[in-house]
Amino acid sequence: MNASRFDLEAPPSELGDLLRYWRDVRGVSQLDLSLEAGISQRQISFIESGRSVPGRDTLLALAQALDVPLRERNDLLLAAGYAPVYSAAPWNAEDMHGVIRALERVLRQHEPFPAIVMDRYWNVLMTNDAAQRFFGCFVDMAWREGPRNMLHLVFDPKGLRPFVADWETVSRSLLQRVHRESVGHMIDDGTRRLLDELLAYPDVPRDWKTHRGSPAASMTPVIPVSFVSEGVVLRYFSMVTTVGAPQNVAAQELRMECMFPADEETEVRHRQLLARS
């Protein structure tokens, strides 16, 4: 009798919908998730159908197996009736001071080359002095109100775009990076909105999703970007750093991008450019 009542059609479940959504995003079956998380497929099925609410530890194990970003793990917990466990305080909150000091140290040590700390949507949060001076050689940074968005600065015809060499290749690679490097490899509403805004600029390549470039370019271990200064091409590449094993939302969403000269000539000219700025 109890089993019969248990198997009646369950009411819609926000938690079940969210869990199913993340399985679809990751392309994982219930069986695959069961094996990865160490939780029975039957229990996963009951959670998704709304017939069972998992314990908090079980839910976090499922989220870990699905590589759900911390912000969205809080959403899963709330949908199950639990309090969030990951702090969603701002990036510059008191509990982030240790991380911020470490980032400031790296920014200083990267002088005289540009280094930038951004949030998940490429809004600039921190820079070293070299970044402000370098980009200020091309555009008046004061006319952009904060937070400045690095991608808008590059795509805007009134920004850095006129100084970017091989614009089509760079713009395609940046759009692909937004898509590929979104937090948790998940295209949320904010990322989708950012992509739409970038695509609204004139002459942005529409084949950015499918274009693969030349075979020679695909063999390059980094995606280069070059700027034209006084008729001379300055060649750089970037390295992106994220916080290891983050324990709150802000730490997971921070990213530091450090630019390096791609050849000795660029390094010499870069130093000369900053010396005159």
ABEGO torsion letter per residue (X at the ends): XAAAAAABBBBBBAAAAAAAAAAAAAGBBAAAAAAAAGBBAAAAAAAAAGABBBBAAAAAAAAAAAGBBAAAAAAAAAAAGBBBABBABBAABAAAAAAAAAAAAAAAAAOABBBBBBBAAGBBABBBAAAAAAAAAABBAAABBOBBBAAAAAABAABAAAABBGAAAAAAAAAAAAAAABBGGBBBAAAAAAAAAAAABBGBBAAAAABAEBAAAAABABBBBBBBBGGBBBBBBBBBBBBBGBABAAAAABBBBBBBBABAAAAAAAAAAAAAX
